[in-house]
Amino acid sequence: MKIFTYFTLISVSILFLGVSCRKETDNGIKIELKIQNRSDNKATISWTNLNTGTEKFYTYSVYLNSDLIVENTDAILFNFNNLIGKTKYVCRVVVNGTKVGETEAAVEFTTFENYPPNSFEIITDSITNTSVLLDWSKSDEPEKRPLRYSIYLNNKIYQENFLLKKMNLTGLESSKIYSIRIVAIDDQNNTTTSVNNIKTLSKANAILMLKTLKWSGVQRSYAVYLPSQQKSQMPLVIFFHGAGGFAWPEIQTSGFKDIADNNNFILVYPQATIWDQPTIPSWNVVDFIQVDDIGFVGEMLKQLILNFPVDEKRVYACGMSSGGFMTYHMAFKMGDKLAAIAPVAGLPTTFDFESESLTSMIPLMHIHGTADATVSMNGGNYSESVDSTIAYWVRRNHCSSTPVIRELNDTYPNDGSTVVVYEYKSPYFHKDVVFYKIINGGHSWPGSPNDSYANRDINANQEIWNFFRKYARE
């Protein structure tokens, strides 16, 4: 139905926009009508000015369909208001004067359909424990009509007849989920609604921000969490989401923020692009696909160091699934920037292994489930196995080839999985390798409250930070 409507409007535009109608009588008087502009409820028609001298010999009478709108005017332009959208009209102008007989011209036009405002997205630029900064600057009206906005908070009106496209909502309760609804209203009372849910932070003075940068011609984004107790030099943890993940909503519910608050480190969630499957953002960890994620992460890191109190010797990376692959890829491509890594359910690619481009000894924690059917511990066509990865890192970091093995207590027997830890010590270089094997564990983040199949014997967020905190680049 919409395709037909657009086609019809385009056809009408071609037929009538700028169309003129001219009539010439035996007395040689010519009058021409033109459509200057039109919308869904307005149109402007102009015609030939026959009064070329200082004296005015002619006046004009304007008709719309069969109705006389104005009589004996000396104007050469008329604005029709309060028209009906998507309706055909005939405008007729009759020339009145002593030097003419019956002279007139007519033109047809069709008003546009009265469309509602275009759909738009509510961007939450920043969140604290009592406020949220909203931005919906991309909202517009297809016919460029003026818009006003009504803002609702948990279905209660917060502001009506608001004309700007940014607002800072204040006076909120900490650690609470809010539903934000913004209704765009045009001057014909057509409406379009957008909804966004946010959760305020739990700590005073903490702030969550959405940042953007342009890289390789693409607008990229990343979310930054600054804990409540900020210092002059703070560790930085980069978390890479999995395929299909979205950094901004994920960081809002992430338990990593609590770890960051308790240990005073900056937490960053970069956003992957969509390059493979529609609607599924994922990380590019191979060199033959034209998406420069490594360049993006490098530029993001520069901005973070420039704008926040980042301790460059304590930058860490971790991630889940596709994000685990990206964590390894960053280690191979930007290892000199990292103090330690902790991939979960992700592996290095064979391309990175074959390049032998790991230039630094980087402490490694790897977490993987033995029953992971998405990213098998045995590797795949383009990925290494867990065993070969651990063996490579052990050799690279000059660790003991004999691990210290610990079986953790099965504190949650109902999760169907247990944890065995393999620790490979690096006595001379302090670049240890640790493997958390989740027996019967699937493709999940241990300790995740949103995954009923996740192992509950450990909290990956806390275990990863406990590992990271021991290392810094020389």
Stockholm file with secondary structure:
# STOCKHOLM 1.0

chainA/1-474         MKIFTYFTLISVSILFLGVSCRKETDNGIKIELKIQNRSDNKATISWTNLNTGTEKFYTYSVYLNSDLIVENTDAILFNFNNLIGKTKYVCRVVVNGTKVGETEAAVEFTTFENYPPNSFEIITDSITNTSVLLDWSKSDEPEKRPLRYSIYLNNKIYQENFLLKKMNLTGLESSKIYSIRIVAIDDQNNTTTSVNNIKTLSKANAILMLKTLKWSGVQRSYAVYLPSQQKSQMPLVIFFHGAGGFAWPEIQTSGFKDIADNNNFILVYPQATIWDQPTIPSWNVVDFIQVDDIGFVGEMLKQLILNFPVDEKRVYACGMSSGGFMTYHMAFKMGDKLAAIAPVAGLPTTFDFESESLTSMIPLMHIHGTADATVSMNGGNYSESVDSTIAYWVRRNHCSSTPVIRELNDTYPNDGSTVVVYEYKSPYFHKDVVFYKIINGGHSWPGSPNDSYANRDINANQEIWNFFRKYARE
#=GR chainA/1-474 SS CHHHHHHHHHHHHHHHTTCEEEEECTTCCEEEEEEEEECSSCEEEEECCCCCSSSCCEEEEEEETTEEEEEEECCSEEEECSCCTTCEEEEEEEEEETTCSSEEEEEEEECCCCCCCCCCCCEEEEECSSCEEEECTTCCCTTCCCEEEEEEETTEEEEEEECSSEEEECSCCTTCEEEEEEEEEETTCCEEEEEEEEECCSSTTCEEEEEEEEETTEEEEEEEEECSSCCSSEEEEEEECCTTCCHHHHHHHCTHHHHHHHHTCEEEEECCBCCSSTTCCBCCCSSSSSCCHHHHHHHHHHHHHHHSCEEEEEEEEEEETHHHHHHHHHHHHHGGGCSEEEEESCCCBHHHHHHTCCCSCCCEEEEEETTCSSSCTTCCSSBCCHHHHHHHHHHHTTCCSSCEEEECCCSCGGGSCEEEEEEECCTTTCCCEEEEEEETCCSSCTTCTTCTTSCCSSCHHHHHHHHHTTCCCC
#=GC SS_cons         CHHHHHHHHHHHHHHHTTCEEEEECTTCCEEEEEEEEECSSCEEEEECCCCCSSSCCEEEEEEETTEEEEEEECCSEEEECSCCTTCEEEEEEEEEETTCSSEEEEEEEECCCCCCCCCCCCEEEEECSSCEEEECTTCCCTTCCCEEEEEEETTEEEEEEECSSEEEECSCCTTCEEEEEEEEEETTCCEEEEEEEEECCSSTTCEEEEEEEEETTEEEEEEEEECSSCCSSEEEEEEECCTTCCHHHHHHHCTHHHHHHHHTCEEEEECCBCCSSTTCCBCCCSSSSSCCHHHHHHHHHHHHHHHSCEEEEEEEEEEETHHHHHHHHHHHHHGGGCSEEEEESCCCBHHHHHHTCCCSCCCEEEEEETTCSSSCTTCCSSBCCHHHHHHHHHHHTTCCSSCEEEECCCSCGGGSCEEEEEEECCTTTCCCEEEEEEETCCSSCTTCTTCTTSCCSSCHHHHHHHHHTTCCCC
//
